[in-house]
Amino acid sequence: MTSAPEAAGGARPTARRDFGLLWAGQSMSLFADHFMTLALPLLAVTVLGGSPAQAALLPFALFLPFLPLGLPAGAIVDRLPRRTVMLVGNGVQMIAFGAIWISAVTGVLSFALLFALVLLSGCGVVFFQVAYTSYLPGLFRDPGELHSGNTRLALSESAAKAVGPMVAGPVIAVLGVAGALVANTLSFAASFVTLIMIRHREVPPAMPAPERGWIRRDVATGLRFVLRHPVLEPVLACGTVYVLFLSMVETSLVLYCRNVLGLSPLWIGIVVGSAAAGYPIGNLASAVLIRRLGSPRALMLAATVSVLGIVAMPMLGAPGALGALGLIVGSVVHCVGEGVFSPTSLTLRQTQTPPELLGRVAAVQRFLLWGAVALGSLLAAATTALGGLQAAMWTGALGTILCLPALLRRGIRTATLSRTG
């Protein structure tokens, strides 16, 4: 029987408590992921004696599983309890980074082993990401509450992306890279506990019994829905192009600060984590911009601001005394735009997608965006090897401009140019 809150179109009875636990678990898991943004390149270079090009391959290993697993993960998640999938994904990451720490302190860690364990962790990331972005509509039925929840999740995702490297700097300075690995493993353990405490047990949508070839057919259904949608397709196309080139900048940034600007780990963490000042502004402004401009115009404005900030990073962050300050300014500006774009596009995707397709549509998004991270990291490694870190920074920054014509098409173009919005 449907409960009163559900009948009214609102939240489930335990929604606020469960959302708080989901939010905490997601925040700690993502914090641990981005904590490694700083620690992994330094581990490869300082402990294993790897080259900058090799260090750039580690983000590629983390996100590579999204290419073969991203789309099938959506079909699988749509048939399983999403909380269970989150627990398994989180546990895989905890085990992988615990193994990296043990291998490092016992002296048996090699670059090949590090690459393999990071690759294993990436497999856990795939399923965790697809499941948690599909879980929230089961808690909140009202679009306003759904966007509020997405804003908070996006805030924690963006804050983890910024604060993770910022915290990693002092931890590495005090405890060394091995200490950072311990802290990372403990973050995954804490996230695992919060997810266990969630009371809500969703019932997966009724699906036909699995038959031979069901994954391929389910994946095809999700792809067709996205590619034919006049609004979701240009939004995902924009995000894919943006992330492809942004990942070149982010992959190169740590070693650019170290090798080109000559910054210490403490200051590298501050520079990389400076986005913390931009994300919350964008996250909190997203609801206001949606009300005043509508989602399509808010997305176009957000993408433009993001690109301007990214292009400013290599322009203002040239070698010299003010290089670090220039990187910080550009990073903050681009993250204001990104802070608006992320929750706005997520709410749009969830409200435009039928419940039985949420996992598959989320998987298409993660496959494209996080697969683009893998390819962008690989492109950064190749560009660094051929032209150096500065070439990788400039190529990535200028490439993000291409996301704007990718967005201003079809339903987004119609709504953006309409006087009524």
C-alpha positions in Angstrom: 0.0 0.0 0.0 1.3 3.5 -0.9 2.2 5.6 2.1 0.8 9.1 2.6 3.9 11.0 1.6 4.3 8.9 -1.5 0.7 9.4 -2.4 1.2 13.2 -2.1 4.1 13.0 -4.5 6.6 13.8 -1.7 9.4 11.9 0.0 9.3 8.5 1.5 8.9 8.3 5.4 12.6 7.7 6.0 13.8 9.7 3.1 15.6 12.5 5.0 17.5 10.1 7.2 18.4 7.8 4.3 19.4 10.7 2.1 21.6 11.9 4.9 23.4 8.5 5.0 23.5 8.3 1.2 25.0 11.8 1.1 27.6 11.0 3.7 28.6 7.7 2.0 28.7 9.3 -1.4 30.7 12.2 -0.1 33.3 10.1 1.6 33.7 7.7 -1.3 34.2 10.6 -3.8 36.5 12.4 -1.3 38.7 9.3 -1.3 38.6 9.1 -5.1 39.8 12.7 -5.5 42.2 12.4 -2.6 44.1 10.1 -4.9 44.2 12.8 -7.6 47.2 14.3 -5.9 48.6 11.2 -4.2 48.7 8.8 -7.2 50.9 10.9 -9.5 53.3 11.7 -6.6 53.4 8.0 -5.6 54.3 7.1 -9.2 57.0 9.8 -9.5 58.5 9.9 -6.0 58.2 6.3 -4.8 58.3 4.3 -8.0 60.5 6.7 -10.0 58.1 6.9 -12.8 58.0 9.6 -15.5 55.4 12.3 -15.8 53.9 10.5 -18.8 53.6 7.3 -16.8 51.9 9.2 -13.9 49.4 10.6 -16.4 48.4 7.0 -17.2 47.0 6.4 -13.7 43.8 8.5 -14.1 43.5 6.6 -17.4 43.5 3.3 -15.5 41.0 4.6 -12.9 38.5 5.6 -15.6 39.2 3.1 -18.3 36.6 0.6 -17.0 33.9 3.0 -17.9 34.5 2.2 -21.6 33.9 -1.6 -21.5 31.7 -1.7 -18.3 29.8 1.6 -18.3 26.9 0.7 -20.5 26.4 -2.9 -19.3 26.5 -1.6 -15.7 23.3 0.4 -16.4 21.5 -2.7 -17.6 22.7 -4.6 -14.5 21.9 -1.8 -12.0 18.3 -1.5 -13.4 17.7 -5.2 -12.3 19.4 -5.1 -8.9 18.8 -3.2 -5.6 20.9 0.0 -6.1 22.0 0.1 -2.4 23.6 -3.4 -2.8 25.4 -2.3 -5.9 26.8 0.8 -4.1 28.0 -1.4 -1.3 29.8 -3.8 -3.6 31.4 -0.9 -5.6 32.6 0.8 -2.5 34.0 -2.4 -1.1 36.0 -3.1 -4.2 37.6 0.3 -4.0 38.4 -0.1 -0.4 40.2 -3.5 -1.0 42.1 -2.1 -4.0 43.5 0.9 -2.3 44.2 -1.2 0.8 46.3 -3.5 -1.4 48.2 -0.5 -2.8 49.1 0.7 0.7 50.2 -2.8 1.8 52.3 -3.2 -1.3 53.9 0.2 -0.9 54.9 -0.3 2.7 56.3 -3.8 2.1 58.3 -2.6 -0.9 56.7 -4.9 -3.5 54.7 -2.2 -5.3 55.7 -1.8 -9.0 54.1 0.5 -11.6 52.5 -2.4 -13.3 50.9 -3.6 -10.0 49.8 0.0 -9.2 48.2 0.3 -12.6 46.4 -3.0 -12.2 45.0 -2.1 -8.7 43.9 1.3 -9.8 42.2 -0.4 -12.8 40.4 -2.7 -10.3 39.3 0.2 -8.2 37.9 1.8 -11.4 35.6 -1.2 -11.9 34.1 -0.5 -8.5 33.7 3.2 -9.4 31.7 2.3 -12.4 29.0 0.5 -10.5 29.0 2.9 -7.6 28.5 6.0 -9.8 25.7 4.5 -11.9 23.8 3.2 -8.8 24.0 6.3 -6.6 22.8 8.7 -9.4 19.8 6.3 -10.0 18.9 5.9 -6.3 17.7 9.3 -5.4 14.4 9.4 -7.5 13.3 6.5 -5.4 13.5 8.7 -2.2 12.2 12.0 -3.5 9.2 12.2 -5.9 8.8 16.0 -5.9 11.0 17.7 -8.6 11.9 20.5 -6.2 13.0 18.1 -3.5 14.8 16.0 -6.1 16.8 19.0 -7.3 17.6 20.0 -3.8 19.0 16.5 -3.2 20.9 16.6 -6.4 22.3 20.0 -5.5 23.6 18.5 -2.2 25.1 15.5 -4.0 26.7 17.7 -6.6 28.0 20.0 -3.8 29.7 17.0 -2.1 31.0 15.7 -5.4 32.4 19.0 -6.4 33.7 19.7 -2.9 35.4 16.3 -2.8 37.0 17.1 -6.1 38.4 20.3 -4.7 39.0 19.5 -1.0 40.4 16.0 -1.6 43.6 17.2 -3.2 43.8 20.2 -0.8 43.7 17.9 2.2 46.0 15.4 0.5 48.8 18.0 0.3 49.2 18.5 4.1 48.7 14.7 4.7 51.4 13.8 2.3 53.7 16.5 3.7 53.2 15.1 7.3 52.7 11.4 6.8 54.1 10.8 3.3 52.4 9.1 0.4 51.9 5.9 2.5 50.0 7.9 5.1 47.8 9.3 2.3 47.0 5.7 1.2 45.9 4.8 4.7 43.6 7.8 4.9 42.1 7.0 1.6 41.4 3.4 2.6 39.7 4.5 5.8 37.5 6.9 3.9 36.1 4.0 1.8 35.6 2.0 5.0 33.6 4.8 6.6 31.5 5.2 3.4 30.8 1.5 3.5 29.4 1.8 7.0 27.0 4.7 6.2 25.6 2.8 3.2 24.9 -0.3 5.4 22.8 1.9 7.7 20.3 3.1 5.0 16.9 1.6 5.8 15.1 2.1 2.5 15.1 -1.0 0.4 13.9 -0.2 -3.1 12.2 -2.8 -5.2 13.7 -2.8 -8.7 11.2 -2.1 -11.5 9.4 -5.1 -13.0 11.6 -6.4 -15.8 11.2 -9.3 -18.1 13.1 -12.4 -17.1 16.7 -12.3 -18.4 17.1 -14.1 -21.6 20.1 -14.7 -23.8 21.4 -11.3 -25.0 19.4 -9.3 -22.5 22.3 -7.0 -21.6 22.8 -6.0 -25.2 19.1 -5.4 -25.7 18.7 -3.4 -22.5 21.8 -1.3 -23.3 20.4 -0.6 -26.8 17.1 0.6 -25.3 18.9 3.1 -23.1 21.1 4.3 -25.9 18.2 4.8 -28.3 16.3 6.8 -25.6 19.2 9.1 -25.0 20.3 9.6 -28.6 16.7 10.4 -29.8 16.0 12.8 -26.9 16.1 16.4 -28.1 17.4 17.8 -24.8 19.4 15.0 -23.1 21.5 14.2 -26.2 23.0 17.7 -26.7 23.6 18.0 -22.9 25.5 14.7 -22.9 27.4 15.7 -26.1 28.5 18.9 -24.5 29.6 17.1 -21.3 31.6 14.5 -23.2 33.6 17.1 -25.2 34.1 19.2 -22.1 35.3 16.4 -19.9 37.6 15.0 -22.6 39.7 18.2 -22.8 39.2 19.2 -19.1 40.8 15.8 -18.1 43.9 16.8 -20.1 44.2 19.9 -17.9 43.5 18.1 -14.6 45.8 15.2 -15.5 48.6 17.6 -16.2 48.0 20.0 -13.4 49.7 18.3 -10.5 53.0 17.8 -12.3 52.7 21.2 -14.0 52.6 22.8 -10.6 55.5 20.6 -9.4 57.8 20.6 -12.5 57.0 24.0 -14.1 56.0 26.2 -11.2 58.2 24.4 -8.6 55.5 24.2 -6.0 55.7 22.0 -2.9 53.1 19.3 -2.2 51.3 21.6 0.3 51.0 24.4 -2.3 50.0 21.9 -5.0 47.1 20.8 -2.9 46.0 24.4 -2.4 46.1 25.1 -6.1 44.3 21.9 -7.1 41.8 22.3 -4.3 41.1 26.0 -4.9 38.0 25.0 -6.9 36.4 24.6 -3.5 35.6 28.3 -3.6 33.8 28.0 -6.9 31.7 24.8 -6.8 29.5 25.8 -3.8 28.7 29.1 -5.4 27.6 27.4 -8.6 25.7 24.7 -6.8 23.7 27.1 -4.7 23.0 29.4 -7.6 21.7 26.6 -9.8 18.1 26.7 -8.4 17.9 30.5 -8.8 19.1 30.4 -12.4 16.7 27.6 -13.3 13.8 29.6 -12.0 14.8 32.8 -13.8 16.3 31.4 -17.0 15.0 27.9 -17.3 17.2 24.8 -17.4 18.4 25.2 -21.0 19.6 28.8 -20.7 21.1 28.0 -17.3 23.1 25.2 -18.8 24.4 27.4 -21.7 25.4 30.1 -19.3 27.1 27.6 -17.0 29.1 26.0 -19.9 30.3 29.4 -21.1 31.5 30.4 -17.7 33.3 27.1 -17.2 35.1 27.3 -20.6 36.2 30.9 -19.8 37.7 29.8 -16.5 39.6 26.8 -18.0 41.1 28.9 -20.9 42.3 31.4 -18.3 44.2 28.7 -16.4 47.2 28.3 -18.7 46.9 31.9 -19.8 47.2 33.2 -16.2 49.1 30.3 -14.8 52.3 30.8 -16.8 55.6 30.1 -15.1 56.5 32.9 -12.7 55.7 34.3 -9.3 52.0 34.8 -10.0 51.5 31.5 -11.8 49.9 29.8 -8.9 47.5 32.7 -8.3 46.5 32.6 -12.0 45.7 28.9 -11.8 43.6 29.5 -8.7 41.6 32.3 -10.3 40.9 30.3 -13.5 40.0 27.2 -11.5 37.5 29.1 -9.3 35.8 30.6 -12.3 35.4 27.4 -14.2 34.1 25.6 -11.1 31.4 28.2 -10.6 30.1 27.3 -14.0 30.6 23.6 -13.4 28.8 23.9 -10.1 25.7 25.1 -11.9 25.9 22.7 -14.8 26.2 19.5 -12.8 23.0 19.5 -10.6 20.9 21.2 -13.3 21.8 18.5 -15.9 21.3 15.7 -13.4 17.8 16.9 -12.4 16.9 17.3 -16.0 18.0 13.8 -16.8 16.1 12.3 -13.9 12.9 14.1 -14.6 13.0 13.4 -18.4 13.7 9.6 -17.9 11.2 6.9 -17.1 12.0 5.1 -13.7 12.7 1.8 -15.4 15.4 3.5 -17.6 17.2 5.5 -14.9 20.1 3.1 -14.5 20.7 2.8 -18.2 20.5 6.5 -18.9 22.8 7.2 -16.0 25.2 4.6 -17.4 25.2 6.2 -20.8 26.1 9.5 -19.1 28.9 8.0 -17.0 30.1 5.9 -20.0 30.5 9.0 -22.1 31.8 11.4 -19.4 34.0 9.1 -17.4 35.1 7.3 -20.6 36.1 10.7 -21.9 38.2 11.1 -18.7 40.1 8.0 -19.6 40.7 9.0 -23.2 41.6 12.6 -22.1 44.1 11.2 -19.6 45.7 9.1 -22.3 45.7 12.1 -24.7 47.4 14.1 -21.9 50.1 11.4 -21.5 50.8 11.4 -25.2 50.8 15.2 -25.5 53.1 15.4 -22.4 55.5 12.9 -23.9 55.7 14.8 -27.2 55.4 18.4 -26.3 55.6 18.7 -22.5 53.3 19.7 -19.7 52.6 23.2 -21.0 51.5 21.8 -24.4 49.0 19.4 -22.6 47.6 22.3 -20.5 47.0 24.5 -23.6 45.6 21.7 -25.7 43.1 20.7 -23.1 42.1 24.3 -22.2 41.4 25.4 -25.8 39.7 22.1 -26.6 36.9 22.8 -24.1 35.6 25.6 -26.3 34.2 22.9 -28.6 31.6 21.9 -26.0 29.6 25.1 -26.6 28.5 24.3 -30.2 27.9 20.7 -29.0 25.4 22.0 -26.5 23.6 24.7 -28.5 21.6 22.3 -30.7 18.2 20.7 -31.0 16.0 21.2 -28.0 18.5 23.2 -26.1 18.9 25.6 -29.0 15.2 26.0 -29.4 14.6 26.7 -25.7 17.6 29.0 -25.4 16.7 31.2 -28.3 13.0 31.3 -27.4 11.8 34.5 -25.9 9.6 32.7 -23.5 12.3 30.3 -22.4 
